């Protein structure tokens, strides 16, 4: 499939790595559902198709956790921290397993052969921290939403719920792009434009059309990022 993420070259390596996990999964899932919808006569999709979203959300959270642990790891062991154990791959969903392994390969190609520099003491969050907050909150919320949709569906997921998930992915695409496009040195104050531009994707027509639950999810993710910027508890 190739790379789906294009990190900002002005970013530090941590920011590029966290961005890569978020963007690779969001882009892949968005393309995947768009393709499936184009081949669906009435907009509904089989449960197994939507389960791919849930599996990938779970894997994304695992990768974010692995990255957080890898900052202090011996570089020679860094891939072990990010390894997706075979028994944890969704064997009942080959497409999800493929997306997970391909995303991991893209991430592995970016890992450095040296130790990461220590984090600077600063009252301002670094960009990688905001990316980490965005990614973990987005995939936690989307994974929970997808799990609920699957539990409440019968033989297939109806078109309304499919569009709800797609609306969340569309806003996620926009928000991760906006955050990635602004770069600032670690330790410096977060530029206002880094989060102001994200808000366009909280109030977009696309997410409004996806319904109240989608709007609530996207608003929660945005609030989590802005709260970190403001330094509130």
C-alpha positions as CSV (number, residue, x, y, z in Angstrom):
1,X,0.0,0.0,0.0
2,X,2.9,2.4,0.7
3,X,3.0,5.4,3.1
4,X,-0.2,7.3,3.9
5,X,1.6,9.8,6.2
6,X,3.8,12.7,5.3
7,X,5.4,14.2,8.5
8,X,6.4,17.9,8.7
9,X,10.1,17.9,8.0
10,X,10.5,20.8,10.5
11,X,9.2,18.6,13.3
12,X,11.3,16.8,15.9
13,X,11.5,13.0,15.5
14,X,9.1,12.2,18.4
15,X,6.4,14.4,16.7
16,X,6.9,12.7,13.4
17,X,6.7,9.2,14.9
18,X,3.4,9.9,16.8
19,X,2.0,11.7,13.8
20,X,2.8,8.7,11.6
21,X,0.8,6.3,13.8
22,X,-2.2,8.6,13.8
23,X,-2.1,9.5,10.1
24,X,-1.4,6.0,8.8
25,X,-4.4,4.5,10.6
26,X,-6.8,7.3,9.9
27,X,-5.9,7.5,6.2
28,X,-6.0,3.8,5.7
29,X,-9.4,3.4,7.5
30,X,-10.9,6.3,5.6
31,X,-9.8,4.9,2.2
32,X,-11.0,1.4,3.2
33,X,-14.5,2.5,4.2
34,X,-14.8,4.8,1.2
35,X,-14.0,1.8,-1.1
36,X,-16.4,-0.4,0.7
37,X,-19.2,2.1,0.5
38,X,-18.7,2.6,-3.2
39,X,-19.4,-1.1,-3.7
40,X,-22.4,-1.1,-1.4
41,X,-25.9,-0.7,-2.9
42,X,-27.6,0.7,0.1
43,X,-24.8,2.2,2.3
44,X,-24.9,-0.6,5.0
45,X,-21.8,-2.7,5.5
46,X,-21.1,-6.2,7.0
47,X,-20.1,-6.4,10.7
48,X,-16.7,-7.7,9.7
49,X,-16.0,-4.7,7.6
50,X,-16.7,-2.3,10.5
51,X,-14.8,-4.6,12.9
52,X,-11.7,-3.6,11.0
53,X,-12.0,-0.1,12.4
54,X,-12.3,-1.4,16.0
55,X,-9.2,-3.7,15.5
56,X,-7.1,-0.8,14.1
57,X,-8.1,1.5,16.9
58,X,-6.9,-1.1,19.4
59,X,-3.7,-1.5,17.6
60,X,-3.1,2.3,17.3
61,X,-3.5,2.6,21.1
62,X,-0.9,-0.2,21.5
63,X,1.5,1.6,19.2
64,X,1.1,4.9,21.0
65,X,1.8,3.1,24.3
66,X,4.8,1.4,22.7
67,X,6.2,4.7,21.5
68,X,5.9,6.2,24.9
69,X,7.9,3.3,26.4
70,X,10.4,3.5,23.6
71,X,11.7,7.0,24.3
72,X,14.0,5.6,27.0
73,X,14.7,2.2,25.4
74,X,18.0,0.9,24.1
75,X,17.7,1.6,20.4
76,X,18.6,-2.1,19.6
77,X,15.5,-3.1,21.6
78,X,13.1,-0.4,20.3
79,X,11.3,-2.6,17.8
80,X,10.6,-5.2,20.6
81,X,8.6,-2.5,22.4
82,X,6.6,-1.8,19.3
83,X,6.2,-5.5,18.3
84,X,2.6,-6.6,17.6
85,X,2.5,-10.1,19.0
86,X,1.0,-12.6,16.5
87,X,-1.6,-13.7,19.1
88,X,-2.8,-10.1,19.4
89,X,-3.4,-9.6,15.7
90,X,-7.0,-9.9,14.6
91,X,-6.8,-13.3,12.9
92,X,-10.5,-13.1,12.0
93,X,-9.8,-9.9,10.1
94,X,-7.0,-10.2,7.5
95,X,-7.6,-6.7,6.3
96,X,-7.1,-5.2,9.8
97,X,-4.0,-7.4,10.3
98,X,-2.6,-6.1,7.0
99,X,-3.2,-2.5,8.0
100,X,-1.6,-3.0,11.4
101,X,1.5,-4.7,10.0
102,X,2.0,-2.1,7.2
103,X,1.6,0.8,9.6
104,X,4.2,-0.8,11.9
105,X,6.6,-1.2,8.9
106,X,6.2,2.5,8.1
107,X,6.9,3.4,11.8
108,X,9.9,1.1,12.0
109,X,11.5,2.7,9.0
110,X,11.5,6.1,10.9
111,X,13.0,4.8,14.2
112,X,16.4,6.2,15.0
113,X,19.5,4.1,15.8
114,X,20.4,6.4,18.7
115,X,18.8,7.4,22.0
116,X,16.2,10.1,22.0
117,X,17.3,13.4,23.5
118,X,15.9,14.1,27.0
119,X,12.7,16.1,27.3
120,X,13.2,19.8,28.1
121,X,11.7,21.2,31.3
122,X,9.0,23.6,30.1
123,X,5.5,24.8,31.2
124,X,4.5,24.4,27.5
125,X,3.6,21.0,26.0
126,X,5.9,19.9,23.2
127,X,4.3,19.1,19.8
128,X,4.8,15.3,20.2
129,X,2.8,15.5,23.5
130,X,-0.1,17.2,21.7
131,X,0.1,14.7,18.9
132,X,0.1,11.9,21.5
133,X,-3.0,13.4,23.2
134,X,-4.8,13.7,19.9
135,X,-4.0,10.2,18.8
136,X,-4.8,8.4,22.0
137,X,-8.0,10.2,22.7
138,X,-9.2,9.9,19.0
139,X,-8.6,6.2,18.8
140,X,-9.9,5.5,22.3
141,X,-13.1,7.3,21.5
142,X,-13.5,5.9,18.0
143,X,-12.8,2.4,19.2
144,X,-15.4,2.7,21.9
145,X,-17.9,4.1,19.4
146,X,-17.2,1.3,16.9
147,X,-17.6,-1.4,19.6
148,X,-21.0,0.1,20.6
149,X,-22.1,0.2,16.9
150,X,-21.2,-3.5,16.5
151,X,-23.0,-4.5,19.6
152,X,-26.2,-2.7,18.6
153,X,-26.2,-4.0,15.0
154,X,-27.8,-7.1,13.7
155,X,-26.6,-8.7,10.5
156,X,-25.0,-5.5,9.2
157,X,-24.2,-1.9,10.2
158,X,-26.7,0.5,8.8
159,X,-25.8,3.4,6.6
160,X,-26.3,6.0,9.3
161,X,-23.8,4.4,11.6
162,X,-21.3,3.9,8.8
163,X,-21.5,7.6,8.0
164,X,-21.1,8.5,11.6
165,X,-17.8,6.6,11.7
166,X,-16.7,8.1,8.4
167,X,-17.5,11.6,9.7
168,X,-15.3,11.0,12.7
169,X,-12.5,9.8,10.5
170,X,-12.9,12.8,8.2
171,X,-12.6,15.3,11.1
172,X,-9.6,13.3,12.4
173,X,-7.9,13.6,9.1
174,X,-8.4,17.3,9.1
175,X,-7.3,17.8,12.7
176,X,-4.1,15.8,12.4
177,X,-3.2,17.6,9.2
178,X,-3.7,21.0,10.9
179,X,-1.6,20.1,13.9
180,X,1.1,18.6,11.8
181,X,1.4,21.6,9.5
182,X,2.6,24.0,12.3
183,X,6.0,23.4,13.8
184,X,7.6,25.0,16.9
185,X,10.8,24.2,18.9
186,X,10.3,22.1,22.0
187,X,10.0,24.3,25.1
188,X,8.4,27.3,23.3
189,X,4.8,28.3,23.7
190,X,2.4,26.5,21.4
191,X,1.4,28.8,18.5
192,X,-2.3,29.7,18.6
193,X,-2.8,28.7,15.0
194,X,-1.8,25.1,15.8
195,X,-5.1,24.5,17.5
196,X,-7.3,27.3,16.1
197,X,-7.2,25.7,12.7
198,X,-8.2,22.4,14.2
199,X,-11.5,23.8,15.3
200,X,-12.7,24.1,11.7
201,X,-12.9,20.3,11.6
202,X,-15.0,20.3,14.9
203,X,-17.7,22.4,13.3
204,X,-17.5,21.3,9.7
205,X,-20.6,20.4,7.7
206,X,-19.2,16.9,7.2
207,X,-19.1,16.1,11.0
208,X,-22.5,17.8,11.5
209,X,-24.0,15.6,8.9
210,X,-22.5,12.6,10.7
211,X,-24.7,13.3,13.7
212,X,-24.6,14.3,17.3
213,X,-22.5,11.4,18.5
214,X,-19.8,12.2,15.9
215,X,-19.8,15.9,16.8
216,X,-19.5,15.0,20.5
217,X,-16.5,12.7,19.8
218,X,-14.6,15.2,17.8
219,X,-15.3,18.0,20.3
220,X,-14.0,15.8,23.1
221,X,-10.7,15.1,21.2
222,X,-10.3,18.8,20.4
223,X,-11.0,19.8,24.0
224,X,-8.4,17.3,25.2
225,X,-5.7,19.0,23.1
226,X,-6.7,22.5,23.9
227,X,-6.9,21.7,27.7
228,X,-3.3,20.5,27.5
229,X,-2.2,23.7,25.7
230,X,-3.8,25.8,28.4
231,X,-2.3,23.7,31.2
232,X,-5.6,23.0,33.0
233,X,-6.2,20.0,35.2
